[in-house]
Amino acid sequence: MAKNAEGKTIKITLVRSPIGFPIPQKATLHALGLRHLNQTVEHQDSPSMRGMLTKVIHLIRVEE
């Protein structure tokens, strides 16, 4: 389990404004910690994180 905790991280950058998109997509961005354009956050890579990213992939840029 500790090996997974030290696993890959992914960088997520908000590159497009969520204005005009459905509220669930805005909530997903908020849950990811993205609040401003060009803001970058790092998260652990996991299947649940990947699921969140696929919902808003048109608004973000992902780097592994």
C-alpha positions as CSV (number, residue, x, y, z in Angstrom):
1,M,0.0,0.0,0.0
2,A,2.8,2.4,0.8
3,K,4.2,1.9,-2.7
4,N,0.9,3.1,-4.2
5,A,1.0,6.2,-2.0
6,E,4.4,7.1,-3.4
7,G,3.2,6.4,-7.0
8,K,2.8,8.6,-9.9
9,T,1.4,12.1,-9.6
10,I,-0.4,14.0,-12.4
11,K,-0.4,17.7,-13.0
12,I,-3.7,19.2,-14.0
13,T,-4.0,22.7,-15.4
14,L,-7.3,24.6,-16.0
15,V,-7.0,26.0,-19.6
16,R,-10.6,26.9,-20.4
17,S,-13.2,28.7,-18.4
18,P,-16.0,26.6,-17.0
19,I,-18.5,29.5,-17.6
20,G,-21.4,28.2,-19.6
21,F,-20.8,24.5,-18.8
22,P,-23.1,22.4,-16.6
23,I,-22.9,22.7,-12.8
24,P,-21.7,19.1,-12.3
25,Q,-18.6,19.9,-14.4
26,K,-18.0,23.1,-12.4
27,A,-18.3,21.1,-9.2
28,T,-15.8,18.5,-10.5
29,L,-13.2,21.3,-11.2
30,H,-13.8,22.7,-7.7
31,A,-13.3,19.2,-6.2
32,L,-10.0,19.0,-8.1
33,G,-8.9,22.2,-6.5
34,L,-9.1,24.3,-9.7
35,R,-10.6,27.7,-9.3
36,H,-8.7,30.0,-11.6
37,L,-7.5,29.8,-15.2
38,N,-4.0,28.5,-15.7
39,Q,-3.9,27.2,-12.1
40,T,-2.0,24.0,-11.8
41,V,-2.6,21.3,-9.1
42,E,-1.0,17.9,-8.5
43,H,-2.9,14.8,-7.4
44,Q,-2.0,11.1,-7.0
45,D,-2.9,9.1,-10.1
46,S,-5.8,6.7,-9.3
47,P,-8.8,5.3,-11.2
48,S,-11.2,7.6,-9.4
49,M,-9.0,10.6,-10.3
50,R,-8.9,9.5,-13.9
51,G,-12.7,9.3,-13.9
52,M,-13.0,12.9,-12.7
53,L,-10.6,14.0,-15.3
54,T,-12.5,12.4,-18.2
55,K,-15.6,14.4,-17.2
56,V,-13.8,17.7,-17.7
57,I,-11.0,16.8,-20.2
58,H,-12.2,19.5,-22.6
59,L,-11.4,22.2,-19.9
60,I,-8.0,21.0,-18.6
61,R,-4.5,19.9,-19.7
62,V,-3.1,16.8,-18.0
63,E,0.7,16.0,-17.6
64,E,2.0,12.8,-16.1
